[in-house]
Amino acid sequence: MSLKRARIKICLICILLLLACICQSVTSQRKPKQATQPHVSKEQWHKLSDPSNDFAVFFPIQPNLRTADRNNRLVEEYTVSYDGCLFSFEYFKVDKKTEDGYSRMRNYLQDQTIRTNIQDGWRLLGQKLLPGNGYETKWAVPSNGTMAYMRRQEFFRNSRAYAIGFHSYDYEDLNGKLAKRFFSSLRFKGMDAVALSKPEE
């Protein structure tokens, strides 16, 4: 096995472990729709960014940070449970690549992640490619004898793999106001939110 393919497989393992942790969080943090958190206006959402401003994303409230060491990669994972839904954003470093290299990594990991999730009993509801070497998938995920739903976008740029996710027990929430606000808030240096939201032709 070449060193390049081995590194790609390590990235896939990291992503699958992140998905498993987040799905477990959805199960443990399940709440009714009548949540106790106060309503938060768009202006009050909490901004998360790194010191170099390579990215910025907004959460309804300040997220919880967990740093994990997975396959010798430090993963920064931020999560918020709000209004019966789970919001997540995480990233980890990958080898610096050209734009074409990021695209190949995206295509390989997208295919492998989808194949593995389906083998584990997940149901793929939809997928599309996104700018910024990204892609989006929607899933129905087995949880506590019923189905939870997940919308997830992954991007490969700035020598990092990024993932933003929204999770709910109500399928309609995946395209609801909270999800739209969350996904549309993500920005990368040199790309605006409008560009990220448009699927690739």
C-alpha positions as CSV (number, residue, x, y, z in Angstrom):
1,M,0.0,0.0,0.0
2,S,1.4,3.4,-1.0
3,L,2.0,6.1,1.7
4,K,-0.5,8.4,-0.1
5,R,-3.3,5.8,0.1
6,A,-2.5,5.0,3.7
7,R,-2.8,8.7,4.6
8,I,-6.2,8.8,2.8
9,K,-7.4,5.8,4.7
10,I,-6.4,7.4,8.0
11,C,-8.5,10.5,7.1
12,L,-11.4,8.2,6.4
13,I,-11.1,6.5,9.7
14,C,-11.0,9.8,11.5
15,I,-14.2,11.0,9.7
16,L,-16.0,7.7,10.5
17,L,-15.1,8.0,14.2
18,L,-16.3,11.6,14.3
19,L,-19.6,10.5,12.7
20,A,-20.0,7.7,15.3
21,C,-19.4,10.1,18.2
22,I,-21.8,12.7,16.9
23,C,-24.6,10.1,16.4
24,Q,-24.0,8.9,19.9
25,S,-24.4,12.5,21.1
26,V,-27.7,12.8,19.2
27,T,-29.0,9.8,21.1
28,S,-27.8,10.9,24.5
29,Q,-29.0,14.5,24.1
30,R,-32.4,13.9,22.6
31,K,-34.9,16.5,23.8
32,P,-38.5,17.4,23.0
33,K,-39.2,20.2,20.6
34,Q,-40.3,22.4,23.5
35,A,-36.8,23.0,24.7
36,T,-36.0,25.1,27.7
37,Q,-33.4,27.3,26.1
38,P,-34.5,30.9,25.4
39,H,-35.0,32.1,21.8
40,V,-31.7,33.4,20.3
41,S,-31.9,36.1,17.6
42,K,-29.6,36.0,14.6
43,E,-27.6,38.9,16.0
44,Q,-26.9,37.0,19.2
45,W,-25.4,33.9,17.7
46,H,-21.9,33.0,18.9
47,K,-19.1,33.3,16.4
48,L,-16.4,30.7,16.2
49,S,-13.2,31.2,14.3
50,D,-9.5,30.4,14.4
51,P,-6.7,33.0,15.0
52,S,-5.8,33.1,11.3
53,N,-9.5,33.5,10.3
54,D,-9.3,30.6,7.9
55,F,-12.9,29.9,8.8
56,A,-15.8,31.3,10.7
57,V,-19.1,29.7,11.8
58,F,-21.9,30.8,14.1
59,F,-23.7,28.7,16.7
60,P,-27.0,29.5,18.5
61,I,-25.0,29.6,21.8
62,Q,-21.4,29.1,22.8
63,P,-20.4,25.6,21.8
64,N,-18.6,22.9,23.8
65,L,-15.1,22.1,22.7
66,R,-13.6,18.6,22.8
67,T,-10.1,17.9,21.5
68,A,-9.5,14.2,20.7
69,D,-6.5,12.3,19.5
70,R,-7.6,9.9,16.7
71,N,-5.1,8.0,14.7
72,N,-2.4,10.5,15.7
73,R,-4.5,13.4,14.5
74,L,-5.8,16.1,16.8
75,V,-9.5,16.7,16.1
76,E,-11.1,19.9,17.3
77,E,-14.9,19.2,17.8
78,Y,-17.5,21.8,18.8
79,T,-21.0,20.9,19.6
80,V,-24.2,22.5,20.8
81,S,-27.5,21.0,21.8
82,Y,-30.2,23.6,21.2
83,D,-34.0,23.4,20.7
84,G,-34.0,19.6,20.4
85,C,-31.3,19.6,17.7
86,L,-27.5,19.0,17.8
87,F,-25.1,21.4,16.0
88,S,-21.6,20.3,15.3
89,F,-18.4,21.6,13.7
90,E,-15.0,19.9,13.6
91,Y,-11.7,20.0,11.8
92,F,-8.3,18.3,11.7
93,K,-5.1,18.8,9.7
94,V,-4.4,17.0,6.5
95,D,-1.3,17.0,4.3
96,K,-1.1,20.2,2.3
97,K,-2.3,19.6,-1.3
98,T,-3.1,21.4,-4.5
99,E,-6.7,22.1,-5.3
100,D,-6.8,19.1,-7.5
101,G,-5.4,17.0,-4.7
102,Y,-8.1,18.2,-2.3
103,S,-10.7,17.3,-4.9
104,R,-9.4,13.8,-5.3
105,M,-9.3,13.4,-1.5
106,R,-12.9,14.6,-1.3
107,N,-14.1,12.3,-4.0
108,Y,-12.4,9.2,-2.5
109,L,-13.6,9.9,1.1
110,Q,-17.1,10.7,0.0
111,D,-17.4,7.4,-1.8
112,Q,-15.8,5.4,1.0
113,T,-17.8,7.1,3.8
114,I,-21.1,6.6,1.9
115,R,-20.3,2.9,1.3
116,T,-19.3,2.3,4.9
117,N,-22.4,4.1,6.4
118,I,-24.8,2.1,4.1
119,Q,-23.1,-1.1,5.2
120,D,-23.7,-0.1,8.8
121,G,-27.5,0.4,8.2
122,W,-27.7,4.1,7.5
123,R,-29.9,5.3,4.7
124,L,-28.6,7.9,2.3
125,L,-31.3,10.5,1.5
126,G,-29.3,12.7,-0.8
127,Q,-25.9,14.0,-1.8
128,K,-24.3,16.8,-3.8
129,L,-20.9,18.3,-4.5
130,L,-20.1,21.8,-3.1
131,P,-17.5,24.4,-3.9
132,G,-14.4,24.6,-1.7
133,N,-13.7,20.9,-2.4
134,G,-16.8,20.0,-0.4
135,Y,-19.8,17.8,-0.5
136,E,-23.1,17.4,1.4
137,T,-24.9,14.3,2.5
138,K,-28.3,13.7,4.2
139,W,-28.8,10.6,6.2
140,A,-31.5,8.7,8.2
141,V,-29.5,7.2,11.1
142,P,-30.8,4.3,13.3
143,S,-31.2,5.5,16.9
144,N,-33.0,4.0,19.8
145,G,-35.3,1.9,17.7
146,T,-36.3,4.9,15.5
147,M,-34.6,7.1,13.0
148,A,-32.6,10.3,13.5
149,Y,-31.7,12.6,10.7
150,M,-28.4,14.2,9.8
151,R,-27.3,16.8,7.3
152,R,-23.6,17.1,7.0
153,Q,-21.1,19.0,4.8
154,E,-17.4,18.3,4.5
155,F,-14.7,20.5,3.0
156,F,-11.0,20.0,2.3
157,R,-9.0,23.2,2.1
158,N,-6.3,25.2,4.0
159,S,-4.5,22.0,4.9
160,R,-7.5,20.9,6.9
161,A,-10.6,18.7,6.7
162,Y,-13.7,20.5,8.0
163,A,-17.2,19.1,8.7
164,I,-20.4,20.9,9.8
165,G,-23.4,18.9,10.8
166,F,-27.0,19.3,11.9
167,H,-28.9,16.5,13.6
168,S,-32.6,16.1,14.6
169,Y,-35.3,13.5,15.1
170,D,-37.5,15.5,12.7
171,Y,-36.6,15.3,9.0
172,E,-38.2,18.7,8.3
173,D,-35.6,20.4,10.6
174,L,-32.8,19.6,8.1
175,N,-34.0,22.4,5.9
176,G,-35.6,24.5,8.6
177,K,-34.7,28.0,9.8
178,L,-32.1,26.8,12.4
179,A,-30.3,24.6,9.9
180,K,-30.3,27.2,7.2
181,R,-28.9,29.8,9.5
182,F,-26.2,27.4,10.7
183,F,-25.0,26.2,7.4
184,S,-25.2,29.7,5.7
185,S,-23.0,31.1,8.5
186,L,-19.9,29.0,7.5
187,R,-17.3,31.0,5.7
188,F,-13.7,30.2,4.6
189,K,-11.0,32.7,3.8
190,G,-11.4,33.8,0.2
191,M,-14.9,32.3,-0.1
192,D,-18.2,33.8,1.0
193,A,-21.3,31.9,2.2
194,V,-23.1,32.4,-1.1
195,A,-20.4,30.5,-3.0
196,L,-20.4,27.7,-0.5
197,S,-24.1,27.2,-0.6
198,K,-24.2,26.7,-4.4
199,P,-23.7,23.1,-5.6
200,E,-21.1,22.4,-8.2
201,E,-22.3,22.2,-11.8
